[in-house]
Structures are given as structure tokens and as C-alpha cells.
Amino acid sequence: MTNLNEQKEPLWTKNFVTIALINFIIIVIFYLLMVTIASYAVQEFDASAAQAGLVSGIYIVGALIGRLITGRIIQSVGAKKILVIGLTLFVFTLLLYFIPAGITVLLGIRLLNGIAVGIASTATGTIIAQILPMARKGEGIGYYSMSSTLGTAVGPFIGLLLIQQTTYFIIFTMCVVLAVISLVASFTTTISQQPKLENTTQKGFHISQFIDLKALPIGILIMLYALGYAGILSFINFFAEERDVVAASSMFFLVYAIALLVTRPFTGRLMDAKGANIVMYPGIVLFGMGLILLSTTHSSFTLLLAGAIIGVGYGNVASTFQALAIKVTTPEKMGLATSTYFIGLDIGLGFGPYFLGYLEPMVGYGTLYFSLGIFIFFFLLLYYFLHGRKDHLLT
């Protein structure tokens, strides 16, 4: 009878929708700026290619710093308080983009803005984990994590559209307005304070203060898995120009988002009912197939079909990894586990392009995507050894 009652507990509460919307806005701004800021640095400050790359990548360093700090203190300070602090810093640092003070100042702004993203997005993930009913946690986190995975698609889509149609002033203004909306929305949530734990802070330095060791395998897996998507984020425009499918390339992320939206409601429920493996194995295979199909693209249809397959494969698996990070840990470590997941994701998406950028001149875009597809098939084995073989213990 208890299980039946738990199953009937609602997911789509006001708090759930508000926090998911806040997270979506954060991630959209994150990736919108990721695909536009390098061009801004070159055009406005005559930055070199290396400097432009640093302007883009230092954001990830900031996000990592923010997550490391937040993961350690969020349980004692309170997730809602951390969220408000992070969003306030987010708005303030976005306003700094309007200061045309040169490349060095821009680097500092990007670092601070990244720290704010790390703080705020770790808080949203922790709040969601706290407010979901236990029996529907996988389904609920699956729905919620769509706000992140959709943000990684919608952000680049909007950014690439705006950079062709308007000015950087308008782009920065839109980011500030969206961030202010998220800050105002955070005050409307009513999150009950979780009980504080005694003796959770160790003296001296311990890795467990910053990384949840139970969620660490999940963090490693999402870091490696995200390499494939990092290659798409970084090079899809150049690849589209090479294959003469530029007109369709702007729709790639939209098709990705639609495919994810259509499939994610089913995969979240499947995970709760049957365990993660029933989602993970097919999803990983589809992502590998999508990358290989992408490598063969010479038409708009093939490009968009690859986008749909990748949306189902990468999007669902990335969302399921977030749910797994919560499931493998203890309730008092949910904040740290959320931080651990995002640290892995940030490293993969943030530093992956640098690694892949060294390979691309040697092999070309097509071979690079084909190689990433083969890597994802090998990733199946890594998933099995790090988590898949013991997933049944969580159901």
C-alpha cells in the first residue's frame, strides 16, 4: 500500500516546474555564450585563436570551481540559500560583459560568470533531488534533467541564430533579462530546509569533501561520454560548411531537442521500473550509430537524421547518468553527488574540444566523428564494468 501511495505522489509541483525552468535558463545562457563569446573576443578585442579559445574554456574552469565549493557546503548552508546567492552572482557577472575593458578583463569576467553557473546549477540539481518522491526519483530526475540536456541544444541554436542576426549588446542584454527572471523565480519557491548533519566536515583536505566517491564512477562515465557531444558542439558548423549542408546545420540542435522531448518521458519511467541498463545500453548504441551516420553526411536529410538519433542516444543517457548519481549515494550526499556528476560533464564538454581540436587537423571532421562513434561502442564495456553489472542492486 505504501508503494502505491508513493507512486501517486505528484512530480509536477510548482517547486519542480520553477526549479526546472531556472535550470533551463542557466544552461541556455551557459551554452549560448559558449558558442558566441569566442567570436566576440576576436571581433571586439582582436584576440588570437588561442586567446579566443581560452575565453571560451575558462568558463568551464569557473564552473568547476563553483561546483567544488558548492558541493562541500550546500548541505550545511541550505540549497535554496545557495541558489539565491548563485543566481545573484550570475546576474551581476552577466552585467560585467557590457564593460569593454579588453581581453584580460573579459577572461576574469568569464571565470566569475562560470563560478556563478557552477553554484546555481548545483543548487538546482540538489533541490530537485530533495523534493522528489523516492519511488519516482528516476522518472522525476529524468524529466528535470531534460532542462539541462535541452539547454545544451537550445542554447547553441539561439546563439548561432543571434550571432548572424543581431549585435553582441543585444545578446548580452537578453542573457541578463533571462537571468533576472530566474533570480525572481527563485524567491517564489518554498523549499523546506533539510536537516543539518553533524560531523560532516572533516579537518584538513580530503577528496570526499569535494567529490562523492560513490558517484565518482558516474562522474567519470559522463565525462568520457560527453566527449562525443563536445565534438558536435565545437565542430558542427565547420563540418556543415565542408559538406555543404550549412542551411540544415542550424536545425540540427532543434531536431536533437525534439527527439529528446519525445522519448525522455518513456525512458524515465523505464528506469524506475526496470533499472538504468534498459535505457543505457540501447542509448549508448544509438549515440555511437548517430556519430557514425553524422560522419557520412553529404545531405541535409542525413544530417538531421543523425541529429534525431543523437538526441535519443546522448540526451537520454546523459539524463539517466544524472539520476544514477543520485541513486548510488546516500540522501545526505545528494548535493555532493549532483556536483560530482556536473564536474564530470563540465570536464568532458569543456576540455574535450581542446583534445579533439588537436586530432581534427590530422584526420578531418568526418573521420573524427567516425572515430568518436567507434569510441562510444567501446564505452559500452566501460559502462558495464563501472556500473552496468551492478545496476540491479539499485532496483
Buried (B, 14 or more C-beta within 10 A) or exposed (E): EEEEEEEEEEBEBEBBBBBBBBBBBBBBBBBBBBBBBBBBBBEEBEBEEEBBBBBBBBBBBBBBBBBBBBBBBBBEBBBBEBBBBBBBBBBBBBBBBEEEEEBEEBBBBBBBBBBBBBBBBBBBBBBBBBBBBEBBBBBBBBBBBBBBBBBBBBBBBBBBEBBEEEEBEEBBBBBBEBBBBBBEBBEEBEBEEBEEEEEEEEEEEEEEBBBBBBBBBBBBBBBBBBBBBBBBBBBBBEBBEBBEBEEBBBBBBBBBBBBBBEBBEEBBBBBBEBBBBBBBBBBBBBBBBBBBBBBEBEEBEBBBBBBBBBBBBBBBBBBBBBBBBBBBBEEEBBBBBBBBBBBBBBBBBBBBBBEBBEBBEEEBBBEBBBBBBEBBBEBBEBBBEBBBEEBEEEE
